[in-house]
Amino acid sequence: MFELVNPVLWLLALVLVASLFLLLRGYFSPKARERRRRQRSHGRVVSKATRPMVSLAVKTKPNGDH
């Protein structure tokens, strides 16, 4: 199926592997991870639940009494 002596295929495979490596290196770099974490932390809170929201009645102490 593939000829091992064809240098064009080897060159094409090398270019594909190198480009894939460069793309993934940018995605998994510490800067990119920090940027994604910051976007998640500072993003809007969106609830995608379609069920009714439940509020629970809880007795709490007033803040002034410690």
Secondary structure as GFF3:
##gff-version 3
##sequence-region A 1 66
A	DSSP	alpha_helix	7	27	.	.	.	ID=ss1
A	DSSP	alpha_helix	30	42	.	.	.	ID=ss2
###
